[in-house]
Amino acid sequence: ALDKKRQRVSEKMQAVLMEQLDTVRERLDSEILARQESEEHIIGTMDDVVANLQTGLSMITKK
């Protein structure tokens, strides 16, 4: 009887730990996605800045 109780407790603990692991994985995936989106936005902004600088320089050098 005691072994069955131990086994049930162990199974419950394992289930709780697996649930917590899933939650952590979901949060990590969400954070990684958010970071990638931020990086893409920053790169896009930098690309726009460089394009504007190139346009400005070409206007100056044409005169």
N, C-alpha and C positions, 0 to 999 in steps of 0.2 A: 504493500500500500504506500509506503514511504517513497519507494523508487518511482512509482507512478506519479506521485505528487511532484517529486523532483523533476521528472521528465516534463510534466505539464508546465511547471514554472520555467524550466529551461526553454521550452518551446515558445511560451509567451514572451520571455525576454528576447529571444531571437526574433520573433515577429515585430516587437517594438523597435529593436535595433535596425531591422531591415526597413521599417517605415521611416525611421529617422535618417537612414542612409539615403533613401529615395528623396526625402525632403531636401537634404543637403545637395544631392545631385541636381535636383530641379533648380535650386537657388544658384548653384554654380553655373549651370547652363544659361540661366537668365542673365547673370552677371557677365558672362563671356559674350553673350549676344549683345548686351547693352554696350560693352566696351568696343566690340567690333563696329557697331553702328556709330559710336562716337569717333572712332579712328577714321572711318570712311568719311564722316562729315568734315573732320579736320583736314584730311587730305584733299577733299573737294574744295574747301575754302582756300587752302594753300595753292591749289591749282589755279583757282580764279585770281588770286593775288598775283601769281607769276604771270598769268596771261595779261592782266591789266598793266603790270610793269613793262612787259614786252611791248604792248601797244603804246604806252607812254614813251618808251625809249625810241621806238620806230618813228613816232611823231616828231621827237626832238631831233633825231639824226637826219630826217628828211629835209629839215629847214635849212 
